[in-house]
Amino acid sequence: MNNKKVFIFSLSLVLISFAILFVWYTNKEKTQVQAAATTSLLRETAMSLGNPQSAVKVVEFFDPECESCRYFHPYLKSLVQEYGDRVHFVFRYAPFHGNSKMVVKILEASRAQDKYWQTLDALYQSQPEWGDHHHPRPELIWNFIQPVVDVQRFVST
């Protein structure tokens, strides 16, 4: 009878120890994953909207010359409007197309004028004219963003 009590006590002790270690490991792993995601995906320099303190983060990698990115832009804007206070939206560049690096520079310059989102909207709206992959005409960009930003400040800096 004593052996049975010792066995049950030992088994209980092993199970409780296992449960404690499992909870500790799970929390540690979760913290490491969150830290890795924060370090690699969420850059302080990236444009963002919404609540930075939110547990929900949406990171969009976009290319301003990409037709798919242009297509999804209105949907993402509607998500920002609907969930902006409960979600942190982060926007990162993925400049894969030929003129994208130049357009990213334009976006960053418009950011200095607090016109980033308006410039992005103007670029996406006019993208079929300046960003045609068979016959790109990036020199037209200046005409499309002129109503939004002070283009002369781009040239002088």
Secondary structure, 3 states (H helix, E strand, C coil): CHHHHHHHHHHHHHHHHHHHHHHHHHHHHHHHHHHHHHHHHCCCCCEEEECCCCCEEEEEEECCCCHHHHHHHHHHHHHHHHHCCCEEEEEEECCCCCCHHHHHHHHHHHHHCCCHHHHHHHHHHHHHHHCCCCCCCHHHHHHHHCCCCCHHHHHHC
